[in-house]
Amino acid sequence: MSNEREQRLAQTFVALSDTLVDDFDVLDFLCLLAERSAELLDVTAAGVILSDQRGGWHPTAASSEDAQLLELFTAQTREGPFLECLRSGAPVAIPDLSAESERWPHFTETALAAGFHAAYAVPMRLRRESIGALTLLNTEAVGVDETSTQLGQALADVATVGLLHQRSVQRNEVLHEQLQATLHHRTVIEQAKGVLAEHGGLTMQQAFELLRGYARTNGQHLSHIACSLADGTINPADLLAHHAFVGLQRQE
């Protein structure tokens, strides 16, 4: 492992451990987990699927806002390695998805159509409490190597402990309410992305990066900015102007 990758990995563990901060942003935290997993584990894409604490599972964060990728994570809530990982409580590796077409017809069809040929799911659980899974995808039909497997589980474990610890200060009912709110906010973010994409001629990935960058610059939650944009409190032009300004700064 290169020194640069070791440093990046150490920074990631520190960031995922730092959940007891004021004004903790769950969505930004989960996006960080997905993005760094894809970057550090030698996989093409990564995503987080969380429990709504009522028996349902929902995609919550991804390393990219590509529509096909988000559709694939949604397909995993009905069949595929994610559900098998939850049932067994152990990682599930599928190095060649084309061999699983009979077992998981819809998931494999969706994955192959999106260009992915291998999948891996890592449980996010602490003792008997499971809150979801980290899923990894590759465009090549190769398995995740042992080093990446161990690192993936370690990242998922640290994130899980951080989330549960952050909420252990509060009553369990509040945990359920917060997870519900997180899933609701993800829906609002999709709406806000659509608004920005339409007004600014942006891709969904560019729209998401603009939302996130604007929220961080203004010290606000990603979900708050998305809600304000979706309900008209914030004008899309304000965010697009910010986008243009940042672009000019980078060119200087």
C-alpha positions in Angstrom: 0.0 0.0 0.0 1.4 3.4 -1.0 2.1 6.1 1.6 -0.5 8.3 -0.1 -3.2 5.6 0.2 -2.2 4.9 3.8 -2.6 8.6 4.7 -5.9 8.8 2.9 -7.1 5.7 4.7 -6.1 7.1 8.1 -7.9 10.3 7.3 -11.0 8.4 6.4 -11.0 6.4 9.7 -10.6 9.6 11.6 -13.5 11.3 9.7 -15.8 8.2 10.2 -15.0 8.1 13.9 -15.8 11.8 14.5 -19.5 11.6 14.9 -19.9 13.2 18.3 -19.7 16.7 16.8 -22.2 19.4 17.0 -24.7 19.5 14.1 -23.7 16.0 12.9 -24.9 15.5 9.2 -25.8 11.8 8.7 -26.2 12.1 4.9 -22.9 13.7 4.4 -21.3 11.1 6.7 -22.7 8.2 4.6 -21.7 9.9 1.3 -18.2 10.1 2.7 -18.3 6.4 3.5 -19.4 5.5 0.0 -17.0 7.8 -1.8 -13.9 6.8 0.2 -14.8 3.1 -0.1 -14.8 3.3 -3.9 -11.6 5.2 -3.8 -9.6 3.1 -1.4 -10.9 -0.4 -2.0 -10.1 -0.7 -5.8 -13.7 -1.0 -6.8 -15.7 1.0 -9.4 -18.6 2.1 -7.2 -19.9 1.8 -3.6 -23.2 2.5 -1.8 -24.9 2.4 1.5 -28.3 0.8 2.0 -29.9 1.4 5.4 -32.8 -0.1 7.4 -35.8 2.1 8.0 -36.2 0.2 11.3 -39.6 -1.0 10.2 -38.6 -3.9 8.0 -37.7 -2.0 4.9 -34.4 -1.2 3.2 -33.5 1.9 1.2 -30.4 3.2 -0.7 -29.1 6.2 1.2 -25.7 7.2 -0.2 -23.6 6.3 -3.2 -20.1 7.1 -4.6 -21.8 8.6 -7.7 -25.2 10.1 -8.4 -25.4 8.2 -11.7 -29.1 7.2 -12.3 -28.2 3.7 -13.3 -26.1 3.2 -10.2 -28.9 4.4 -7.9 -31.4 2.1 -9.7 -29.0 -0.8 -9.1 -28.8 -0.1 -5.4 -32.6 0.0 -5.3 -32.8 -3.3 -7.1 -30.6 -4.8 -4.3 -33.3 -4.1 -1.7 -35.5 -6.8 -3.5 -32.8 -9.4 -4.4 -29.1 -9.8 -4.6 -26.0 -10.0 -2.4 -27.2 -7.2 -0.1 -30.2 -9.3 1.2 -28.1 -12.4 1.5 -25.5 -10.5 3.5 -28.2 -9.3 5.9 -29.6 -12.8 6.3 -26.2 -14.4 7.0 -24.6 -11.5 8.9 -21.4 -12.1 6.9 -19.8 -10.6 3.7 -21.1 -11.9 0.4 -18.8 -11.9 -2.7 -20.1 -12.4 -6.2 -17.1 -12.2 -8.6 -19.1 -13.0 -11.7 -22.7 -11.7 -11.8 -23.5 -13.4 -15.1 -23.4 -16.7 -13.3 -26.2 -15.6 -10.9 -28.9 -14.8 -13.5 -31.2 -17.6 -12.4 -30.9 -16.8 -8.7 -31.2 -13.0 -9.0 -32.7 -12.3 -12.4 -33.7 -8.7 -11.9 -30.6 -7.7 -10.0 -28.1 -9.3 -12.4 -29.9 -7.9 -15.5 -29.9 -4.4 -14.0 -26.2 -4.7 -12.9 -25.0 -6.1 -16.3 -27.0 -3.4 -18.2 -25.2 -0.8 -16.1 -21.8 -2.3 -16.9 -21.1 -4.0 -13.5 -20.0 -7.6 -13.5 -19.0 -8.2 -9.8 -20.6 -7.3 -6.5 -19.7 -7.5 -2.8 -21.8 -6.7 0.2 -20.4 -6.0 3.7 -22.8 -5.9 6.8 -23.1 -2.8 8.9 -23.9 -4.3 12.2 -22.8 -4.3 15.9 -23.4 -7.5 17.8 -27.0 -8.3 17.0 -28.0 -4.9 15.7 -27.9 -4.5 11.9 -28.5 -1.1 10.3 -27.7 -2.0 6.7 -24.8 -2.8 4.5 -22.0 -1.3 2.4 -22.1 -2.6 -1.2 -19.2 -2.6 -3.6 -19.4 -3.0 -7.4 -16.8 -3.7 -10.1 -17.1 -3.3 -13.9 -14.7 -6.3 -14.3 -15.7 -9.8 -13.3 -13.1 -10.1 -10.6 -13.5 -10.6 -6.9 -12.5 -8.1 -4.2 -9.0 -9.0 -3.0 -8.4 -10.0 0.6 -6.9 -6.6 1.6 -9.8 -4.7 0.2 -12.2 -7.2 1.8 -10.7 -6.5 5.3 -10.6 -2.8 4.7 -14.2 -2.7 3.5 -15.4 -4.5 6.6 -13.3 -2.2 8.8 -14.8 0.9 7.2 -18.3 -0.5 7.6 -17.6 -1.4 11.2 -16.2 2.1 12.1 -19.1 3.8 10.4 -21.7 1.6 12.2 -20.1 2.1 15.6 -20.0 5.8 14.9 -23.6 6.0 14.0 -24.8 3.9 16.9 -22.6 5.6 19.3 -23.7 9.1 18.1 -27.3 8.0 18.8 -26.7 6.1 22.0 -26.7 9.4 23.8 -30.4 9.5 22.9 -33.3 7.1 23.4 -33.8 4.3 20.9 -37.0 5.8 19.6 -35.0 8.8 18.5 -32.7 6.5 16.5 -35.7 5.2 14.6 -37.0 8.7 14.0 -33.6 9.9 12.8 -33.1 7.0 10.4 -36.6 7.7 9.0 -35.7 11.4 8.6 -32.5 10.5 6.8 -34.3 8.3 4.3 -36.9 11.1 3.7 -34.2 13.6 3.2 -32.6 11.4 0.6 -35.9 11.7 -1.4 -35.8 15.5 -1.1 -32.2 15.5 -2.3 -33.3 13.7 -5.5 -35.9 16.4 -6.0 -33.4 19.2 -5.4 -30.9 17.6 -7.8 -33.6 17.5 -10.5 -34.4 21.2 -10.0 -30.7 22.2 -10.3 -30.1 19.9 -13.3 -33.1 21.4 -15.1 -32.2 25.1 -14.4 -28.5 24.8 -14.9 -28.2 22.1 -17.6 -26.2 20.0 -15.1 -25.7 16.2 -14.8 -27.1 14.7 -11.6 -23.6 14.2 -10.3 -22.8 17.9 -10.9 -26.1 18.9 -9.2 -25.3 16.8 -6.2 -21.7 18.2 -5.9 -23.1 21.7 -6.1 -25.7 21.0 -3.3 -23.0 19.5 -1.1 -20.5 22.2 -1.8 -23.0 25.0 -1.1 -24.1 23.3 2.1 -20.5 23.0 3.4 -19.6 26.6 2.4 -22.6 27.9 4.3 -22.2 25.6 7.3 -25.5 24.0 6.8 -26.8 20.4 6.5 -27.1 19.0 3.0 -30.7 18.0 3.7 -31.6 21.6 4.8 -30.3 23.1 1.5 -32.1 20.5 -0.5 -35.4 21.1 1.4 -35.0 24.9 0.9 -34.4 24.4 -2.8 -37.2 21.9 -3.2 -39.8 24.2 -1.5 -38.6 27.4 -3.2 -37.1 29.0 -0.2 -33.7 29.1 -2.0 -33.6 30.2 -5.7 -31.7 27.7 -8.0 -30.0 30.8 -9.4 -28.3 31.4 -6.1 -26.7 28.0 -6.1 -25.8 28.2 -9.8 -24.1 31.6 -9.2 -22.1 30.0 -6.4 -21.2 27.2 -8.8 -20.0 29.7 -11.4 -18.0 31.7 -8.7 -16.2 28.6 -7.4 -15.4 27.6 -11.0 -13.8 31.0 -11.7 -11.8 30.7 -8.5 -10.4 27.4 -9.5 -9.4 28.8 -12.9 -7.4 31.6 -11.4 
